[in-house]
Amino acid sequence: MKPVEFLQHYRNNADFYYPMIDHERRYWPKVNNIGDINIGWDCGAIGRRPYFLECWSGEGTTMITIFISTIGIETYTVEEIEKMLIGSGLYSQKEGYRQAKAVSVKDSNDNSFFSVNIVVGLEDEDAVIEGPIIYSFIKLNEFNGYAEVF
């Protein structure tokens, strides 16, 4: 299921799922207020646990950040979170992979999420992960009814 289709499904069936971070409803400019480039996004679910993925670039580094609810996995280590994400097929490691960093954050609805930051690659170097498929923020902005030009 493509991410816009999943968002529609999620919004129609939110009671079935753990919370998804509120980033799925915000407007995404091409460049954020600190100069990072918003490249794209993805979303889906690992069982009943939705994730929201942001791909962005700043200071010569391309990153993905995956937000996933902490409900029931509050004590997971970074290694356990990575194992869950990689085991679900979200991404795979390549030579040069650097361990992800994870912190707990809350969204505007007071839901708690792991914010998992993963280096995709450094400027002029090969990527150190494979996957995920990244979709343009233009589609997400359109889906959310933002008429502004990306």
Buried (B, 14 or more C-beta within 10 A) or exposed (E): EEBBEBBEBBEEEEEEBBBBBBBBBBEBBEEEEEEBEBBBBBBBBBEEBBBBBBBBBEEEBBBBBBBBBBEEBEEBEBEEBBEBBBEBEBBEBEEEBEEBEBEEEEBEEEBBBBBBBBBBBBEEEEBBBEEBEBBBBBBBBEBBEBEEEB
